[in-house]
Amino acid sequence: MMKVSEDEISDIVLIRRSLDGRHRPRFLYNVEVELEGAKALGQAGKDLPKNVEWAPDPGLLARRKFKPRTDERVVVIGAGPAGLFAAHRLAESGLTPILLDRGQPVEIRGRQVSGLMHRGELDPDSNICFGEGGAGTWSDGKLYTRVSDIRVRHILETIVELGGPADILVSGKPHLGTNRLVALCKAFRAKLTEMGAEVRFGAFVKDFEIDKGVGGDKVSAVVLRDGERIECDRVIMAVGHSAREMYHWMAQNKVAMTPKPFAVGFRVEHRQQLLNEIQYGKWADVPDLPTADYRLAANLKDGNTKRGIYSFCMCPGGQIVPSPTLPGGVCVNGMSHASRRGQFGNSALIVSVEPSDFGSFGDIEGLNDYDGLLAGMAFQHEAERRAYELGGGGFIAPAQRLCDFREGRPSVDMRESTYKPGIAAGDLSRCYPEFIIKSLQTALERFEQKMNGFLTNDAILVGVETRTSSPVRIERDDSSFQSLSIAGLYPTGEGAGYGGGIVSAALDGLRVSERILEELS
């Protein structure tokens, strides 16, 4: 208790609102309170008590002003969160970056995503992974992160300035939803253009021109698939976690990179009402409670390996969507609209895999490409190929009832699912090596103990989820953020192994662009 009267309070500012779902659900509020005495003290110009510290506004710190020379030509590859925020930071400081993306703007991309969902028509360059906004555009649009950095506030403020809802500034678990993300992408593009940036879509970067001087290799131009050359001084490479052609170029040209752990598994889908009842109990139908979500994790010992099994990217009231980028493979993701009012909720249930696991499929195509640098990518590709065959083609996804999967028996029938291309009942154990299946089966018992009712045969698993993060890390200098192999090349964001979601990728884009601005100032 503050032990002050209401009359002594001159102002109250809401800092954060969160839901405590333990026992009876209740909202918790963190507020800053200004007292009349403190205000008068400040106006009088007297010294503050020694135990009072005034911190600078994080938003102002994140908006540090740079005065760079503006003749530098910077190309940004990828219009996902990392690329967008990097380009925005450069443009607001007076540079004129060129932002390239292989996919299409959201107006066109939306029709292509619809064609994939409803007719099985895949555009390898513009889909749920590629195009304006990146892979996060068709997602739940989560904006929370465990990364502590003053720029996080700046990212949220920028989103609000571009038309995002103001409540993301105070929500304990801020999210946008796909419908808001589409509108936000349009506003972001308009703002970049207004500030002088050049934004181009359908611009697939096929090659880089590298000057080989006395001081080492330095990027001097990017080459598009149609042969166009774009000369540049620096390249921010923010290509996303599915840019397999770019990984091939890096490996083939001996750019410093290493295989990276990631996680694979399936999407699990429950009826949302059941999740509400599990999480809220008898208060499940109380008005104004948010659609229930969950987070589950278990750590298991697999021989000498400690393996994590956990839920990921939970989409309350959402749907499962197709996220392949190449023909002949099936992989899935989840998305929600801002309202989260759908009848089903879904989440990835995934198992961590280490580089030492990448050979567990046996001898598969691409496993040993470039001394194994792309073995993780080959692992992903093989799981997606198996899922495609098990589903019967046409991007129909294999599926299995949750209890059937736990007991190791194939499902023979399926309930309805939100996955629009369609699902086919089967045996998902055929999609992955045995250790992944066994790990998930064991973890399900633990998840049931934490959420009684989670393990039900009305819930279904849909496969496969493989694009949780990049299978490689493109190595860069800790100080300059430039590639260890090519000067002027800045591996950035989730695709380079330096992010894990919308905010963390955007944050990395800001760090890289600010480092460039420091060098140019």
C-alpha positions as CSV (number, residue, x, y, z in Angstrom):
1,M,0.0,0.0,0.0
2,M,1.2,3.5,-0.8
3,K,-0.4,5.1,2.3
4,V,-1.3,8.3,0.5
5,S,-4.6,10.0,0.0
6,E,-6.3,10.3,-3.4
7,D,-5.8,14.0,-3.2
8,E,-2.0,13.6,-3.1
9,I,-1.9,11.7,-6.5
10,S,-1.5,14.1,-9.5
11,D,-1.1,11.5,-12.2
12,I,-1.2,7.7,-12.8
13,V,0.4,6.1,-15.9
14,L,-0.4,2.4,-16.8
15,I,2.9,0.6,-17.5
16,R,1.8,-3.0,-17.9
17,R,-1.3,-5.1,-17.8
18,S,-1.1,-8.9,-17.4
19,L,-3.4,-11.8,-16.6
20,D,-2.7,-14.0,-13.6
21,G,-4.5,-17.3,-14.5
22,R,-3.6,-19.1,-11.3
23,H,-6.7,-20.0,-9.2
24,R,-9.3,-17.3,-10.0
25,P,-8.2,-15.3,-13.1
26,R,-7.4,-11.7,-12.3
27,F,-5.7,-8.8,-14.1
28,L,-2.5,-7.3,-12.6
29,Y,-1.6,-3.7,-13.3
30,N,1.8,-2.1,-12.9
31,V,1.5,1.7,-12.7
32,E,3.6,4.8,-12.2
33,V,2.2,7.2,-9.7
34,E,3.1,10.9,-9.5
35,L,2.5,12.6,-6.2
36,E,1.7,16.3,-5.8
37,G,4.7,16.7,-3.4
38,A,7.1,15.2,-5.9
39,K,5.8,17.4,-8.6
40,A,6.2,20.5,-6.5
41,L,9.6,19.5,-5.5
42,G,10.7,19.2,-9.1
43,Q,9.1,22.5,-10.0
44,A,10.9,24.2,-7.1
45,G,14.2,23.0,-8.5
46,K,15.2,21.4,-5.2
47,D,17.4,18.3,-4.9
48,L,15.7,15.0,-5.0
49,P,16.2,12.6,-2.1
50,K,19.4,10.5,-2.5
51,N,17.4,7.3,-2.8
52,V,15.4,8.5,-5.8
53,E,16.8,7.9,-9.3
54,W,15.3,9.3,-12.5
55,A,16.0,7.0,-15.5
56,P,16.2,8.4,-19.0
57,D,13.2,7.6,-21.2
58,P,14.1,4.3,-23.0
59,G,12.1,5.4,-26.1
60,L,14.3,8.5,-26.4
61,L,17.5,6.5,-26.0
62,A,16.4,4.2,-28.8
63,R,15.7,7.2,-31.0
64,R,19.3,8.4,-30.8
65,K,20.0,10.8,-33.6
66,F,22.8,10.1,-36.1
67,K,24.4,12.5,-38.6
68,P,25.9,10.1,-41.1
69,R,27.3,11.0,-44.5
70,T,24.5,10.1,-46.9
71,D,26.4,9.0,-50.0
72,E,26.7,5.5,-48.7
73,R,24.6,3.0,-50.8
74,V,23.1,0.3,-48.6
75,V,21.0,-2.6,-49.9
76,V,18.7,-4.5,-47.5
77,I,17.7,-8.0,-48.6
78,G,14.4,-9.1,-47.1
79,A,11.3,-7.2,-46.1
80,G,10.7,-9.1,-42.8
81,P,10.9,-7.5,-39.4
82,A,14.7,-7.3,-39.5
83,G,14.9,-5.8,-42.9
84,L,12.0,-3.4,-42.4
85,F,13.3,-1.9,-39.1
86,A,16.9,-1.8,-40.5
87,A,15.7,0.1,-43.6
88,H,13.5,2.4,-41.4
89,R,16.4,3.3,-39.1
90,L,18.7,4.1,-42.0
91,A,16.1,6.1,-43.8
92,E,15.1,8.2,-40.8
93,S,18.8,9.1,-40.4
94,G,19.0,10.5,-44.0
95,L,20.2,7.5,-46.0
96,T,18.3,6.1,-49.0
97,P,18.4,2.3,-48.6
98,I,17.2,0.0,-51.3
99,L,14.9,-2.7,-49.8
100,L,14.6,-5.9,-51.9
101,D,12.3,-8.8,-51.4
102,R,11.9,-11.9,-53.6
103,G,8.2,-12.0,-52.7
104,Q,5.3,-9.7,-53.4
105,P,3.6,-6.8,-51.4
106,V,0.9,-8.0,-49.1
107,E,-2.0,-7.2,-51.5
108,I,-0.7,-9.6,-54.1
109,R,0.8,-12.0,-51.5
110,G,-2.5,-12.4,-49.9
111,R,-4.0,-13.8,-53.1
112,Q,-1.0,-16.2,-53.5
113,V,-1.4,-17.5,-49.9
114,S,-5.1,-18.0,-50.6
115,G,-4.3,-19.9,-53.8
116,L,-2.0,-22.2,-51.7
117,M,-4.6,-22.8,-49.0
118,H,-7.6,-23.4,-51.2
119,R,-6.2,-24.7,-54.5
120,G,-2.8,-26.1,-53.7
121,E,-1.0,-23.5,-55.9
122,L,2.5,-22.7,-54.6
123,D,4.5,-19.7,-55.7
124,P,8.1,-20.6,-54.6
125,D,9.0,-16.9,-54.3
126,S,5.8,-15.5,-52.6
127,N,4.0,-17.5,-49.9
128,I,3.7,-17.7,-46.2
129,C,7.5,-17.6,-45.7
130,F,8.5,-15.1,-48.4
131,G,7.1,-11.6,-49.2
132,E,6.3,-8.3,-47.5
133,G,6.4,-8.7,-43.7
134,G,8.3,-12.0,-43.8
135,A,7.1,-15.2,-42.3
136,G,5.5,-13.4,-39.4
137,T,2.8,-11.7,-41.5
138,W,0.6,-14.9,-41.5
139,S,1.1,-15.8,-37.9
140,D,-0.3,-14.8,-34.5
141,G,1.8,-11.7,-34.6
142,K,3.3,-12.1,-31.1
143,L,5.3,-9.1,-30.0
144,Y,6.6,-10.3,-26.6
145,T,10.2,-11.3,-26.1
146,R,12.5,-12.3,-23.2
147,V,15.3,-10.1,-24.7
148,S,15.9,-7.1,-22.5
149,D,16.8,-4.1,-24.6
150,I,15.6,-0.5,-24.6
151,R,15.0,-0.8,-28.4
152,V,12.0,-3.1,-27.7
153,R,10.0,-0.1,-26.5
154,H,11.1,1.7,-29.7
155,I,9.8,-1.2,-31.8
156,L,6.4,-1.2,-30.2
157,E,6.2,2.6,-30.4
158,T,7.0,2.5,-34.1
159,I,4.3,0.0,-34.7
160,V,1.8,2.2,-32.8
161,E,2.9,5.2,-34.9
162,L,2.2,3.2,-38.0
163,G,-1.4,2.4,-36.9
164,G,-0.9,-0.5,-34.6
165,P,-3.1,-0.7,-31.4
166,A,-1.9,1.4,-28.5
167,D,-2.5,-1.4,-26.0
168,I,0.6,-3.3,-27.2
169,L,2.6,-0.8,-25.1
170,V,1.1,-2.0,-21.9
171,S,0.0,-5.6,-22.6
172,G,2.0,-8.4,-20.8
173,K,1.6,-10.5,-24.0
174,P,1.2,-8.1,-26.9
175,H,0.1,-9.5,-30.2
176,L,-1.3,-8.1,-33.5
177,G,-2.9,-10.9,-35.5
178,T,-2.6,-11.4,-39.2
179,N,-5.3,-8.9,-40.1
180,R,-3.5,-6.1,-38.3
181,L,-0.1,-7.2,-39.7
182,V,-1.3,-6.9,-43.3
183,A,-2.4,-3.3,-42.7
184,L,0.8,-2.6,-40.8
185,C,3.0,-3.8,-43.7
186,K,1.2,-1.3,-46.1
187,A,1.8,1.5,-43.6
188,F,5.4,0.6,-43.2
189,R,6.0,0.5,-46.9
190,A,4.4,3.9,-47.3
191,K,6.5,5.4,-44.5
192,L,9.7,4.0,-46.0
193,T,8.9,5.4,-49.4
194,E,8.0,8.8,-47.9
195,M,11.4,8.9,-46.2
196,G,13.2,8.3,-49.5
197,A,13.9,4.5,-49.3
198,E,13.4,2.5,-52.5
199,V,11.2,-0.6,-51.9
200,R,11.2,-3.3,-54.6
201,F,9.3,-6.7,-54.7
202,G,9.9,-9.7,-57.0
203,A,13.6,-8.9,-56.6
204,F,15.3,-12.3,-56.1
205,V,19.0,-11.8,-55.2
206,K,20.9,-14.6,-57.0
207,D,24.5,-13.5,-56.6
208,F,26.9,-11.0,-55.0
209,E,29.9,-9.3,-56.7
210,I,32.9,-9.4,-54.4
211,D,36.0,-7.2,-54.8
212,K,39.1,-9.0,-53.8
213,G,41.5,-6.4,-52.5
214,V,44.6,-6.3,-50.4
215,G,42.5,-5.9,-47.2
216,G,40.3,-8.8,-48.0
217,D,37.0,-9.5,-49.8
218,K,34.3,-6.8,-49.9
219,V,30.8,-6.8,-51.3
220,S,30.4,-4.3,-54.2
221,A,27.1,-5.3,-55.8
222,V,24.1,-7.6,-55.7
223,V,22.9,-9.4,-58.8
224,L,19.2,-10.2,-59.3
225,R,17.9,-13.3,-61.1
226,D,17.1,-11.3,-64.2
227,G,20.7,-10.1,-64.4
228,E,20.3,-6.6,-63.0
229,R,23.3,-5.3,-61.0
230,I,22.8,-3.0,-58.1
231,E,26.0,-1.5,-57.0
232,C,26.4,-0.9,-53.2
233,D,28.8,-0.2,-50.4
234,R,27.0,-2.4,-47.8
235,V,24.4,-5.2,-47.8
236,I,22.2,-6.1,-44.8
237,M,21.2,-9.7,-45.4
238,A,17.9,-10.2,-43.6
239,V,16.5,-13.1,-45.7
240,G,14.5,-15.1,-43.2
241,H,14.8,-18.7,-42.0
242,S,13.8,-20.4,-45.2
243,A,16.1,-18.8,-47.7
244,R,17.7,-22.1,-48.8
245,E,19.1,-20.7,-52.1
246,M,21.0,-18.1,-50.1
247,Y,22.4,-20.7,-47.8
248,H,23.6,-22.6,-50.8
249,W,25.4,-19.5,-52.1
250,M,27.0,-18.9,-48.8
251,A,28.3,-22.5,-48.4
252,Q,29.4,-22.7,-52.0
253,N,31.4,-19.5,-51.7
254,K,32.9,-20.5,-48.4
255,V,31.3,-17.7,-46.3
256,A,31.9,-18.4,-42.6
257,M,28.8,-20.3,-41.3
258,T,28.1,-23.2,-39.0
259,P,25.3,-25.7,-38.6
260,K,22.9,-24.5,-35.8
261,P,20.5,-26.4,-33.5
262,F,16.8,-25.9,-34.1
263,A,13.6,-27.8,-33.3
264,V,11.1,-29.9,-35.3
265,G,7.7,-31.6,-34.6
266,F,4.1,-31.1,-35.4
267,R,1.1,-28.8,-34.8
268,V,-1.4,-29.9,-32.2
269,E,-4.9,-28.6,-32.5
270,H,-7.5,-28.6,-29.7
271,R,-11.0,-27.1,-29.4
272,Q,-10.5,-23.7,-28.0
273,Q,-13.4,-24.1,-25.5
274,L,-11.5,-27.1,-24.0
275,L,-8.3,-25.0,-23.6
276,N,-10.3,-22.2,-21.9
277,E,-11.8,-24.7,-19.5
278,I,-8.4,-26.3,-18.7
279,Q,-6.8,-22.9,-18.1
280,Y,-9.7,-21.0,-16.4
281,G,-11.7,-23.8,-14.8
282,K,-15.2,-22.7,-13.7
283,W,-14.4,-19.2,-14.8
284,A,-14.0,-20.2,-18.5
285,D,-17.1,-18.4,-19.6
286,V,-16.5,-15.2,-17.7
287,P,-16.8,-12.3,-20.2
288,D,-13.7,-10.3,-21.1
289,L,-11.1,-12.9,-20.3
290,P,-8.7,-13.3,-23.1
291,T,-8.8,-16.5,-25.2
292,A,-6.7,-19.0,-23.3
293,D,-3.2,-19.9,-24.3
294,Y,-0.6,-22.1,-22.8
295,R,3.1,-22.8,-22.7
296,L,4.5,-26.3,-22.0
297,A,8.0,-27.7,-21.7
298,A,9.8,-30.9,-20.6
299,N,13.4,-31.8,-20.5
300,L,14.4,-35.4,-21.1
301,K,17.6,-37.3,-21.1
302,D,18.3,-39.0,-24.4
303,G,21.5,-41.0,-23.9
304,N,24.1,-38.4,-23.2
305,T,21.9,-35.7,-24.7
306,K,19.6,-33.4,-22.8
307,R,16.6,-32.8,-25.1
308,G,14.0,-30.1,-24.8
309,I,10.4,-30.7,-25.8
310,Y,8.1,-27.7,-25.7
311,S,5.2,-25.9,-27.2
312,F,6.0,-23.0,-29.5
313,C,4.1,-20.2,-31.2
314,M,0.7,-21.0,-29.6
315,C,-2.1,-19.5,-31.7
316,P,-5.3,-19.1,-29.5
317,G,-8.5,-19.2,-31.6
318,G,-6.4,-19.6,-34.7
319,Q,-5.8,-22.0,-37.6
320,I,-3.1,-24.2,-39.0
321,V,-1.6,-23.0,-42.3
322,P,0.7,-24.4,-45.0
323,S,4.2,-23.0,-45.1
324,P,6.1,-24.9,-47.8
325,T,8.4,-23.0,-50.1
326,L,9.2,-25.8,-52.6
327,P,7.0,-28.3,-54.5
328,G,7.0,-31.9,-53.1
329,G,7.2,-30.9,-49.4
330,V,4.6,-30.2,-46.7
331,C,5.3,-28.1,-43.6
332,V,2.9,-26.2,-41.4
333,N,2.6,-23.2,-39.2
334,G,-0.1,-21.4,-37.2
335,M,-1.8,-18.0,-37.4
336,S,-4.5,-16.1,-35.6
337,H,-6.5,-12.9,-36.2
338,A,-6.4,-10.1,-33.7
339,S,-9.7,-11.2,-32.1
340,R,-8.6,-14.8,-31.6
341,R,-12.3,-15.9,-31.9
342,G,-11.8,-19.1,-33.8
343,Q,-13.2,-22.4,-32.5
344,F,-9.8,-24.1,-32.4
345,G,-6.4,-23.3,-30.9
346,N,-3.1,-24.7,-32.1
347,S,0.5,-24.8,-31.1
348,A,3.7,-26.4,-32.3
349,L,4.9,-29.3,-30.2
350,I,8.6,-29.6,-31.0
351,V,11.8,-31.4,-30.1
352,S,15.2,-29.8,-30.1
353,V,17.7,-31.3,-32.6
354,E,21.5,-30.8,-32.5
355,P,23.9,-30.9,-35.4
356,S,24.9,-34.3,-34.3
357,D,21.3,-35.5,-34.9
358,F,21.2,-34.3,-38.6
359,G,22.4,-37.7,-39.9
360,S,19.7,-39.7,-38.1
361,F,17.6,-40.1,-41.2
362,G,20.5,-42.0,-42.8
363,D,22.0,-41.2,-46.2
364,I,19.7,-38.5,-47.7
365,E,20.3,-36.1,-50.5
366,G,22.1,-33.0,-49.4
367,L,23.3,-34.3,-46.1
368,N,27.0,-33.9,-46.9
369,D,26.8,-30.8,-49.1
370,Y,29.7,-28.5,-48.5
371,D,31.2,-30.6,-45.7
372,G,27.9,-30.9,-43.9
373,L,27.2,-27.2,-43.5
374,L,23.7,-27.7,-44.9
375,A,22.9,-31.0,-43.2
376,G,20.3,-29.3,-41.0
377,M,18.6,-28.0,-44.2
378,A,18.7,-31.5,-45.7
379,F,17.1,-32.8,-42.5
380,Q,14.2,-30.4,-42.8
381,H,13.8,-31.2,-46.5
382,E,13.6,-34.9,-45.8
383,A,10.9,-34.6,-43.1
384,E,8.9,-32.3,-45.4
385,R,9.2,-34.8,-48.3
386,R,8.0,-37.7,-46.1
387,A,5.1,-35.6,-44.9
388,Y,4.1,-34.8,-48.5
389,E,4.1,-38.5,-49.5
390,L,2.2,-39.5,-46.4
391,G,-0.5,-36.9,-47.1
392,G,-0.9,-38.1,-50.6
393,G,0.2,-35.0,-52.5
394,G,-1.4,-31.6,-53.2
395,F,-0.1,-30.2,-49.9
396,I,-2.5,-32.3,-47.9
397,A,-1.0,-32.8,-44.5
398,P,-0.7,-36.1,-42.6
399,A,-2.5,-36.1,-39.3
400,Q,-3.0,-38.3,-36.3
401,R,-5.3,-38.2,-33.2
402,L,-3.3,-37.2,-30.2
403,C,-4.0,-40.3,-28.1
404,D,-3.4,-42.6,-31.1
405,F,0.0,-40.9,-31.5
406,R,0.8,-41.4,-27.8
407,E,0.0,-45.1,-28.0
408,G,1.8,-45.6,-31.3
409,R,-1.2,-46.6,-33.4
410,P,-2.1,-45.1,-36.8
411,S,-5.4,-43.1,-36.9
412,V,-8.0,-44.4,-39.3
413,D,-10.3,-41.3,-39.2
414,M,-10.1,-37.6,-38.6
415,R,-12.3,-34.9,-37.2
416,E,-12.5,-31.5,-39.0
417,S,-9.4,-29.3,-38.9
418,T,-8.6,-25.6,-39.7
419,Y,-5.9,-26.7,-42.2
420,K,-7.6,-25.7,-45.4
421,P,-5.7,-27.8,-48.0
422,G,-7.0,-30.9,-46.1
423,I,-5.6,-33.6,-43.8
424,A,-5.2,-37.3,-44.2
425,A,-5.3,-39.8,-41.3
426,G,-2.1,-41.8,-40.9
427,D,1.0,-42.6,-38.8
428,L,3.1,-39.6,-38.1
429,S,6.0,-41.7,-36.8
430,R,7.0,-42.2,-40.4
431,C,7.9,-38.5,-40.7
432,Y,10.9,-38.4,-38.3
433,P,13.6,-40.5,-36.8
434,E,12.5,-42.6,-33.8
435,F,14.1,-40.3,-31.2
436,I,11.9,-37.4,-32.1
437,I,8.7,-39.5,-31.9
438,K,9.7,-41.2,-28.6
439,S,10.6,-37.8,-27.1
440,L,7.2,-36.4,-28.0
441,Q,5.3,-39.4,-26.8
442,T,7.0,-39.3,-23.4
443,A,6.6,-35.5,-23.1
444,L,2.8,-35.8,-23.7
445,E,2.4,-37.6,-20.3
446,R,4.1,-34.7,-18.6
447,F,2.0,-32.2,-20.5
448,E,-1.1,-34.0,-19.4
449,Q,0.0,-33.7,-15.7
450,K,0.4,-29.9,-16.2
451,M,-2.9,-29.4,-18.2
452,N,-5.4,-32.1,-17.2
453,G,-7.4,-32.8,-20.3
454,F,-4.7,-31.9,-22.8
455,L,-4.2,-35.5,-23.9
456,T,-7.4,-36.3,-25.7
457,N,-8.2,-38.1,-28.9
458,D,-10.4,-35.2,-30.0
459,A,-7.1,-33.3,-30.4
460,I,-5.1,-33.9,-33.5
461,L,-1.4,-33.6,-34.6
462,V,-0.8,-32.2,-38.1
463,G,2.7,-32.5,-39.7
464,V,5.2,-31.4,-40.1
465,E,6.6,-28.3,-38.3
466,T,10.2,-27.8,-39.4
467,R,10.8,-24.1,-40.0
468,T,11.1,-23.0,-36.4
469,S,14.4,-21.3,-36.9
470,S,17.4,-21.2,-39.3
471,P,19.4,-24.4,-39.7
472,V,22.7,-22.4,-39.9
473,R,24.3,-19.4,-38.3
474,I,26.2,-17.0,-40.7
475,E,29.1,-15.9,-38.6
476,R,29.7,-12.2,-38.0
477,D,32.1,-10.1,-36.0
478,D,30.7,-9.2,-32.6
479,S,31.7,-5.6,-32.9
480,S,31.1,-4.6,-36.5
481,F,28.3,-7.2,-37.2
482,Q,30.0,-7.8,-40.6
483,S,30.5,-11.3,-42.0
484,L,33.8,-12.8,-41.0
485,S,34.4,-13.6,-44.6
486,I,33.1,-10.6,-46.6
487,A,33.4,-7.0,-45.5
488,G,30.3,-4.9,-46.0
489,L,28.0,-7.9,-45.7
490,Y,25.8,-7.9,-42.5
491,P,24.1,-11.2,-41.7
492,T,21.0,-10.1,-39.8
493,G,17.9,-11.4,-38.1
494,E,16.4,-14.9,-37.8
495,G,17.6,-16.2,-41.2
496,A,21.2,-15.6,-40.2
497,G,20.8,-17.1,-36.8
498,Y,20.4,-13.9,-34.8
499,G,16.7,-13.8,-33.9
500,G,13.7,-15.9,-32.9
501,G,10.5,-14.0,-33.6
502,I,9.1,-10.7,-34.8
503,V,10.6,-8.5,-32.1
504,S,14.0,-10.2,-31.7
505,A,14.5,-10.1,-35.5
506,A,13.4,-6.4,-35.6
507,L,15.8,-5.7,-32.7
508,D,18.7,-7.3,-34.6
509,G,17.9,-5.2,-37.6
510,L,18.1,-2.0,-35.5
511,R,21.4,-3.1,-33.9
512,V,23.0,-3.7,-37.3
513,S,21.6,-0.4,-38.9
514,E,22.8,1.6,-35.9
515,R,26.3,0.1,-36.1
516,I,26.4,1.2,-39.8
517,L,25.2,4.7,-38.8
518,E,27.9,4.9,-36.2
519,E,30.6,4.0,-38.7
520,L,29.2,6.7,-41.1
521,S,28.8,9.4,-38.5
